[in-house]
Amino acid sequence: MTTILFNKPFNVLSQFTDKGTMGSQRATLSDYIDIPGVYAAGRLDRDSEGLLILTDDGTLQARISNPRHKLPKTYWVQVEGMPDDSALQALRDGVALKDGVTRPAQALCIDAPNALWLRDPPVRFRKSVPDCWIELTIREGKNRQVRRMTAAVGHPTLRLIRYAVGQWTLDGLASGKWRYA
């Protein structure tokens, strides 16, 4: 069984081929990983960064990606504005989205994560609008869920990094690098 932890950079597709528009030159997993037979367990949107697990084990892939297993996924989320206690509590209680109410999440404001790599392109900076980092742990995976949750409580996501999936973390793993789990 092969399991790989990959720190997916911003603007990289969570697949090995680009099935987008003809002539497209978008970066994919194949630009970083050359190991046959492994596939992403779950996914991260192109505009999200961080931990992506790849495996050749179908059982592990299902355990990671299927929401019925409720495997915790922890994100570092840079948001616009400074969330107050009621915004954080709304995230903890579950947020009403168009496709239903999210499961309760763990949410707290944190300092900017240590050893945070630069993003290319950088997040826009506005002197007149403060920003803040939230650590958010969810146990489901609706489409663009974290971004929709923070927007629903009045704090749009500026940068989204998946830090952990279950017991696996990004610790010691630079952006664009991978290692065996």
Residue pairs with C-beta under 8 A, 6 or more apart in sequence:
1 55
1 56
1 57
1 60
2 35
2 37
2 38
2 55
2 56
2 57
2 180
3 53
3 54
3 55
3 57
3 60
3 180
3 181
4 33
4 35
4 38
4 53
4 54
4 55
4 178
4 179
4 180
4 181
5 51
5 52
5 53
5 168
5 170
5 173
5 178
5 179
5 180
5 181
6 29
6 32
6 33
6 51
6 52
6 53
6 54
6 173
6 177
6 178
7 49
7 50
7 51
7 52
7 170
7 173
7 174
7 175
7 176
7 177
7 178
8 14
8 29
8 44
8 48
8 49
8 50
8 51
8 52
9 27
9 49
9 120
9 175
9 176
10 46
10 47
10 48
10 49
10 119
10 120
10 121
11 26
11 27
11 46
11 47
11 120
12 26
12 27
12 28
12 29
12 31
12 32
12 46
13 26
13 27
13 28
13 29
13 46
14 29
14 40
14 43
14 44
14 45
14 46
14 52
15 28
15 29
15 40
15 43
16 28
16 29
16 30
16 33
16 39
17 28
17 30
18 24
18 25
18 26
18 28
20 26
26 46
29 40
29 52
29 54
32 176
32 178
33 54
33 178
35 54
37 56
38 54
38 55
38 56
39 54
39 55
39 56
39 61
40 52
40 53
40 54
41 53
41 54
41 55
41 60
41 61
41 64
41 65
42 52
42 53
42 64
42 65
42 141
42 165
43 52
44 50
44 52
44 162
45 144
45 160
47 160
48 160
48 161
48 162
49 119
49 159
49 160
49 161
49 162
49 175
50 75
50 76
50 160
50 161
50 162
50 163
50 170
51 162
51 163
51 164
51 165
51 168
51 169
51 170
51 173
52 162
53 64
53 165
53 168
53 181
54 178
55 61
55 64
62 69
63 69
63 71
64 71
64 165
64 166
65 141
67 139
67 140
67 141
70 103
70 139
70 140
71 139
71 165
71 166
72 137
72 138
72 139
72 164
72 165
72 166
73 137
73 138
73 139
73 141
73 162
73 164
73 165
74 135
74 136
74 137
74 162
74 163
74 164
74 165
75 135
75 136
75 137
75 138
75 146
75 160
75 161
75 162
75 163
76 110
76 113
76 133
76 134
76 135
76 160
76 161
76 163
77 133
77 134
77 135
77 136
77 146
77 150
77 157
77 159
77 160
77 161
78 112
78 123
78 131
78 132
78 133
78 157
78 158
78 159
78 160
79 131
79 132
79 133
79 134
79 150
79 155
79 156
79 157
79 158
80 129
80 131
80 155
80 156
80 157
80 158
81 129
81 130
81 131
81 132
81 154
81 155
82 109
82 130
82 132
83 109
83 132
83 134
83 153
83 154
83 155
87 153
87 154
87 155
88 107
88 108
88 109
88 134
90 152
90 153
91 105
91 107
91 134
91 136
91 149
91 150
91 153
92 104
92 105
92 106
92 107
93 104
94 101
94 102
94 103
94 104
94 105
95 101
95 102
95 148
95 149
95 152
95 153
96 152
97 142
97 145
97 148
97 149
97 152
99 142
99 143
100 142
102 138
102 140
102 142
102 145
102 149
103 138
103 139
103 140
105 136
105 137
105 138
105 139
105 149
106 135
106 136
106 137
107 134
107 135
107 136
107 137
108 134
108 135
109 132
109 133
109 134
110 133
110 134
110 135
111 133
112 133
113 133
113 161
113 163
116 161
117 174
117 175
119 159
123 131
123 158
123 159
124 158
131 158
132 155
134 150
134 155
135 163
136 146
136 149
136 150
138 145
138 146
138 149
142 148
146 157
146 160
147 156
147 157
147 160
150 156
150 157
151 157
161 170
162 170
163 169
163 170
164 170
168 181
173 179
